[in-house]
């Protein structure tokens, strides 16, 4: 019988937790791909919010646009340069759609839709220590805009497809996988941003189960900005990327192979707390092509 590799199962669970909104969740998992292992994932994500976590109160409707939906197509890849070094990339194409009154938007010179290529992310991840079932890893990555999308259009920028900043991200990971398939991964890092976008501390804890034929996970992630201003408060000039964006996000994914090279998965999640961020919910579906597999016979 055919047994799917760790690579074939595990390289997809992560992409189902990524959306193309303003969130800085890192495109990293605790699993190493192994030399020449890896895959490419293609996913579609829909995210929506109406309520917004402003400071100090939550409001029931998004200003001007009433509610905002984000649709994205993501291309995510990972490859093992060696048993201890992986390269990871993510490319999102994004459409944001508001629900504002067309007459009001026309008077303001605004539109209900923005779309385009967002930000390319590329990371190197190195496993610098392993003892038993515990792996310690470090990663450095860069995220930079792929297109000349606008972020300085006043309230129109509520539906901008990104914050148009280049970021430099240093992340540490601790990953434990038991022999029965249960695993836990913790991440902690710092994101240094260009322009007026405030830097941020990023963290995530993920737990799940991974076997040769099935993968499931759940996570809680957090971003805490180290600076920035609050929307419509002192110091706010209408430039939305300069705002202090904090959030706590929960979600999960399920993945299974359909043959040794191809697998499918679904995922979803929500922002459950935050500051200057939409109270959003998302759902996603993806397909992965894995580069290698092995076949064993009992």
C-alpha positions as CSV (number, residue, x, y, z in Angstrom):
1,X,0.0,0.0,0.0
2,X,1.1,3.5,-0.6
3,X,2.3,5.7,2.3
4,X,2.4,9.4,1.7
5,X,5.4,11.3,2.9
6,X,5.4,13.8,5.7
7,X,6.1,16.4,3.0
8,X,2.9,15.4,1.1
9,X,0.8,15.9,4.2
10,X,2.3,18.8,6.0
11,X,3.2,21.4,3.4
12,X,-0.5,22.4,3.0
13,X,-1.8,22.9,6.5
14,X,-0.2,26.3,6.8
15,X,-1.4,28.0,3.6
16,X,-5.0,27.3,4.7
17,X,-4.4,29.6,7.6
18,X,-3.2,32.5,5.5
19,X,-5.4,35.2,4.2
20,X,-4.6,38.3,2.2
21,X,-5.9,40.9,4.5
22,X,-3.8,43.1,6.7
23,X,-2.7,40.3,9.0
24,X,1.0,39.5,9.4
25,X,0.8,35.8,10.2
26,X,4.1,34.3,9.2
27,X,4.1,31.7,6.3
28,X,6.0,29.2,8.5
29,X,5.2,25.8,10.0
30,X,7.3,23.8,12.4
31,X,7.8,20.9,10.0
32,X,11.0,20.7,7.9
33,X,10.6,19.6,4.3
34,X,13.8,17.5,4.0
35,X,16.3,17.8,1.2
36,X,14.4,18.2,-2.2
37,X,11.0,17.9,-0.4
38,X,8.3,20.5,-0.7
39,X,5.3,21.5,-2.7
40,X,3.2,24.3,-4.2
41,X,-0.2,25.2,-2.9
42,X,-3.0,27.2,-4.6
43,X,-5.8,28.5,-2.5
44,X,-8.9,30.7,-2.6
45,X,-9.9,32.6,0.4
46,X,-13.0,34.7,1.3
47,X,-12.9,37.0,4.3
48,X,-15.6,39.4,5.5
49,X,-16.2,41.9,8.3
50,X,-18.8,44.5,9.2
51,X,-17.9,45.3,12.8
52,X,-14.6,47.0,13.6
53,X,-12.4,46.9,16.7
54,X,-11.6,50.6,17.1
55,X,-10.2,52.2,20.2
56,X,-11.6,52.2,22.8
57,X,-14.9,50.7,21.5
58,X,-16.1,48.1,18.9
59,X,-18.4,49.7,16.3
60,X,-21.2,47.9,14.5
61,X,-20.5,49.1,10.9
62,X,-17.4,49.9,8.9
63,X,-17.2,53.6,8.1
64,X,-18.3,54.6,4.6
65,X,-18.2,51.1,3.2
66,X,-20.6,49.4,5.8
67,X,-18.9,46.0,5.3
68,X,-15.8,44.8,3.5
69,X,-15.1,41.5,1.8
70,X,-11.7,40.3,0.7
71,X,-11.2,37.6,-2.0
72,X,-7.7,36.3,-2.6
73,X,-5.9,33.8,-4.7
74,X,-2.6,32.6,-3.0
75,X,0.3,30.8,-4.4
76,X,2.4,29.3,-1.7
77,X,5.6,27.2,-2.0
78,X,8.2,25.5,0.1
79,X,11.3,23.6,-0.7
80,X,14.0,21.8,1.2
81,X,17.4,23.1,0.2
82,X,18.8,20.6,2.7
83,X,17.5,18.6,5.6
84,X,18.0,21.6,7.8
85,X,17.3,24.6,5.5
86,X,13.9,25.4,3.9
87,X,12.9,28.2,1.6
88,X,9.3,29.5,1.7
89,X,7.4,31.9,-0.4
90,X,3.9,33.3,-0.7
91,X,2.3,35.4,-3.5
92,X,-1.3,36.8,-3.0
93,X,-3.6,38.4,-5.5
94,X,-6.3,40.4,-3.8
95,X,-9.7,41.9,-4.4
96,X,-11.4,44.0,-1.7
97,X,-15.0,45.0,-2.1
98,X,-17.0,47.4,0.1
99,X,-20.8,47.8,0.4
100,X,-21.0,51.6,0.5
101,X,-23.8,53.6,-1.0
102,X,-22.8,54.3,-4.7
103,X,-24.2,57.9,-4.6
104,X,-22.2,58.7,-1.4
105,X,-19.0,57.1,-2.8
106,X,-19.5,59.0,-6.1
107,X,-19.7,62.3,-4.3
108,X,-16.6,61.5,-2.3
109,X,-14.7,60.3,-5.4
110,X,-14.4,56.8,-3.9
111,X,-15.1,53.3,-5.3
112,X,-16.4,50.1,-3.8
113,X,-13.6,47.9,-5.1
114,X,-9.8,47.6,-5.2
115,X,-7.7,44.7,-6.6
116,X,-4.2,43.7,-7.6
117,X,-1.1,41.8,-6.7
118,X,-0.3,42.4,-3.0
119,X,3.0,41.5,-1.3
120,X,5.6,38.9,-2.1
121,X,6.9,37.1,1.0
122,X,10.1,35.0,1.0
123,X,11.6,33.2,4.0
124,X,14.6,31.0,4.9
125,X,14.1,28.7,7.8
126,X,16.9,26.8,9.5
127,X,16.8,24.0,12.0
128,X,19.7,24.7,14.4
129,X,18.9,22.1,17.0
130,X,17.0,18.8,17.4
131,X,16.8,16.5,20.3
132,X,14.4,13.6,20.2
133,X,11.0,14.9,19.2
134,X,11.8,18.6,19.8
135,X,13.1,20.8,17.0
136,X,14.3,24.4,17.4
137,X,14.3,26.6,14.3
138,X,15.1,30.2,13.3
139,X,13.8,32.1,10.2
140,X,14.4,35.4,8.5
141,X,12.1,36.7,5.8
142,X,11.2,39.8,3.7
143,X,7.8,40.9,2.5
144,X,7.6,43.6,-0.2
145,X,4.9,45.0,-2.4
146,X,4.5,43.5,-5.9
147,X,2.4,46.4,-7.4
148,X,1.9,50.1,-7.1
149,X,-1.4,49.9,-5.1
150,X,-2.5,53.0,-3.2
151,X,-2.7,53.4,0.6
152,X,-2.8,57.2,0.9
153,X,-6.4,57.9,-0.3
154,X,-8.0,58.9,2.9
155,X,-11.1,56.8,3.9
156,X,-10.9,55.1,0.5
157,X,-7.9,53.3,2.0
158,X,-10.2,51.3,4.3
159,X,-10.4,48.9,1.4
160,X,-6.8,49.1,0.3
161,X,-5.3,45.7,-0.5
162,X,-2.3,46.0,1.8
163,X,-0.2,48.6,3.7
164,X,2.5,49.0,1.0
165,X,5.4,48.5,3.3
166,X,8.6,46.4,3.1
167,X,9.0,44.3,6.2
168,X,11.9,42.4,7.6
169,X,10.9,39.5,9.9
170,X,12.9,37.4,12.4
171,X,11.1,34.4,13.8
172,X,12.0,31.7,16.3
173,X,10.1,28.4,16.3
174,X,9.9,25.5,18.8
175,X,8.2,22.4,17.4
176,X,7.4,19.2,19.2
177,X,5.9,16.1,17.4
178,X,5.0,13.0,19.4
179,X,5.3,9.5,18.0
180,X,1.5,9.2,17.9
181,X,1.2,12.2,15.5
182,X,0.2,14.9,18.0
183,X,2.2,18.1,17.6
184,X,2.6,21.6,19.0
185,X,4.4,24.6,17.5
186,X,5.2,27.9,19.0
187,X,6.4,31.0,17.1
188,X,7.7,34.3,18.4
189,X,9.2,37.1,16.3
190,X,9.6,40.7,15.4
191,X,8.5,42.5,12.2
192,X,10.4,45.6,11.3
193,X,8.4,47.7,8.8
194,X,9.3,50.5,6.4
195,X,7.4,53.8,5.9
196,X,5.1,54.9,8.7
197,X,3.8,51.4,9.3
198,X,4.5,50.5,13.0
199,X,6.8,47.6,13.8
200,X,5.1,44.6,15.6
201,X,5.7,41.6,17.8
202,X,4.3,38.4,16.2
203,X,3.4,35.2,18.1
204,X,1.5,32.0,17.4
205,X,0.7,28.7,19.0
206,X,-0.5,25.8,16.9
207,X,-1.5,22.3,18.0
208,X,-2.7,19.4,15.8
209,X,-2.4,15.9,14.6
210,X,-0.4,14.8,11.6
211,X,-0.3,11.3,10.1
212,X,0.5,9.8,6.7
213,X,-3.1,10.2,5.6
214,X,-4.6,13.0,7.5
215,X,-3.7,16.4,9.0
216,X,-5.6,18.8,11.3
217,X,-4.6,21.8,13.3
218,X,-5.9,24.7,15.3
219,X,-4.0,27.9,16.2
220,X,-4.2,31.2,18.0
221,X,-2.0,34.1,16.7
222,X,-1.3,37.6,17.9
223,X,0.1,40.8,16.5
224,X,1.0,43.7,18.9
225,X,2.2,46.9,17.3
226,X,5.0,48.7,19.0
227,X,3.8,52.2,17.8
228,X,1.2,53.8,15.7
229,X,-1.9,55.9,16.2
230,X,-5.6,55.1,16.6
231,X,-8.1,55.8,13.9
232,X,-9.9,59.1,14.4
233,X,-7.9,59.8,17.5
234,X,-5.1,62.2,18.3
235,X,-2.3,62.1,15.8
236,X,-4.3,60.3,13.1
237,X,-3.9,62.1,9.7
238,X,-6.0,59.8,7.6
239,X,-3.0,57.6,6.6
240,X,-4.3,54.2,7.6
241,X,-1.0,52.2,7.4
242,X,0.3,54.3,10.3
243,X,-2.3,53.0,12.7
244,X,-1.6,50.7,15.6
245,X,-3.0,47.4,14.4
246,X,-3.3,44.7,17.2
247,X,-5.3,41.5,16.9
248,X,-5.8,38.0,18.2
249,X,-6.9,35.5,15.7
250,X,-8.0,31.9,15.9
251,X,-8.4,29.3,13.2
252,X,-7.7,25.9,11.9
253,X,-7.3,23.6,8.8
254,X,-7.9,20.1,7.7
255,X,-5.9,18.4,4.9
256,X,-5.8,15.0,3.2
257,X,-4.1,13.6,0.1
258,X,-6.1,12.3,-2.9
259,X,-3.0,10.6,-4.4
260,X,0.8,10.6,-3.5
261,X,1.4,14.0,-5.2
262,X,-1.9,15.9,-4.8
263,X,-3.9,16.9,-1.7
264,X,-6.8,19.1,-0.8
265,X,-7.7,21.1,2.3
266,X,-10.1,23.5,3.9
267,X,-9.7,26.0,6.7
268,X,-11.3,28.9,8.5
269,X,-10.9,31.4,11.3
270,X,-11.8,34.7,12.9
271,X,-10.4,37.8,14.5
272,X,-11.7,37.6,18.1
273,X,-10.1,40.8,19.6
274,X,-8.1,43.7,18.3
275,X,-7.5,47.4,17.8
276,X,-8.0,49.3,14.5
277,X,-8.9,46.1,12.7
278,X,-12.1,44.5,11.3
279,X,-13.9,41.8,13.2
280,X,-13.4,39.4,10.3
281,X,-14.2,35.8,9.5
282,X,-12.6,33.8,6.7
283,X,-12.9,30.5,4.9
284,X,-10.5,29.0,2.4
285,X,-10.0,26.0,0.2
286,X,-6.7,24.8,-1.4
287,X,-5.0,22.2,-3.5
288,X,-1.3,21.2,-3.2
289,X,1.1,19.5,-5.6
290,X,3.9,17.8,-3.7
291,X,7.3,17.3,-5.4
292,X,8.2,13.8,-4.0
293,X,6.6,10.8,-2.5
294,X,7.6,7.3,-1.5
295,X,5.7,4.0,-2.0
296,X,6.0,1.2,0.6
297,X,4.3,-2.2,0.5
298,X,3.3,-4.0,3.7
